[in-house]
């Protein structure tokens, strides 16, 4: 059994009203899309199209479940271990190879949960799709944490269990650390340089203990890498706020979740599997996370 992992991004559908950005209610446009046939819910693209293949409403939880496909024309190889396959499967004129992208719209909060992986539909592509079926010029805005969560907090109720740093260009990192006389960064750069490394990734954590990272040193290290973006590839902390643990990306501050589903040859991935996993994460985020985020008002 294989585990398929993907990221969930959280967004607001918004529009500009009198120079103010406000939350847009998607119920009407989703009802309209539900009335259309699948072959009518299509946005043509240069190579293929974006199609809304599935759309359902769950009244008990007030959520819309959408299953998109990014339909491409790059045909796959279909192979058996004992054959001599040398060419991809030909596609008929009305056939495509689809890459799924699932979406949940929560009517109560107005928040969208969007599946994201390497080949899925981009936020820009989804923007274009919805604009094709509505009058308003809406766009999707990534949900971000409030300012107090975007750096190392002095709040006594907020602590940190791990720090993950991704860095590039070790020689440049060493040069900057020397000029700023940052001993811990100089030691890190020297360690990487001594091994002839070019890039690196480092995680510091307290394991399963009830201890936390020292805020003074943590703040200095985070400040260094945030101020030197040219050598910083990633910067994340595992934050504990009132017993709620959350991984925070300190470079882009956006709210994300990591999800996974189990698949086999006889039990492949489906929209329902993906949406079930997304709903579970969404429930937790609604309960524990979004009160820490920048919010929009209803239009």
C-alpha positions, 0 to 999 in steps of 0.5 A: 500500500502506497501513501500519496501525500499532498499539500492543502492551501487555504484561501479566501474568494475575494473582490474589491468593493470601493477600494476595500477587499471583501469576502465573496460569497460563492454559493450562487456561482456554485449552484449555477455550476452544479446545474451545468453538465460536466462537458459544459464546466470547462475552461479551454487552455493551450494544451487541454483544459480545466474541467469541473468533473464533480460538484456536490453540496453537503447540507449537514456540514454546509460545504461544497465538494469540488473535483477538478481535472487538469486535462492534458494531451500528453498520453501515458505509457501503459506497460506490463513487465513482460511486454515490449512497450515502446510508445505511449497509449494513443488518445482519441480526440475527446480523451485526455489525461487528467490530473486531479485537484480537489476543493472544499468551500465552507459556507459558514466561514467562507474559506476554501481548502484547495489540494495542491501538488506539483501537477495540479491546477494552480491558484491562477488557473482556478481564478480563471475558471471561476471568472469564466462563469461569473460576472464579478472579477474575483480572485483567490487570496491565500490566508496568512497568519497574523503578524504576531505569529510571523516571527518568534513571539515574546508571548509567554504562552507561545513556545517552539519545539523545532526549527527547520532551515533550508539554505543555499550557496554555502560560500555566500552564507559564510561570507554574510555570517563573517561580516555580521559576526554571527558565531552560530551561523559561521559554525553552520556555514563552516560545517557545510563548507568542510564537507564541500556542501553547496546547499543544506537543510537543518532541523533542530528540535526537542524531540518528544520532551516537554521542553522548548527551544531557547527563544533568545538564540532562536530569535537571532537565527530566525532574524538572520535568515529572514534578513538574508533571503538570498541564501534562505530556501526555507524557514519553518518553526513548530509553534505551541500556542495554548497546547495547540501545535502548528508548523509555521512557514516564516517566509511566506506566512501562509496557512497550509496542511499536509495530507495523505491518502492510501492507494493500491492498484486495485484501490486507486485514488478517488475524489472522495478519498482526497476530499475525506482527508481534506475535510479532516484537516479542514475541521482541525484548522477551523477549530484551532488555526483560523483565529490566528489569521488575517480575516476578511469581512463579508461583502 
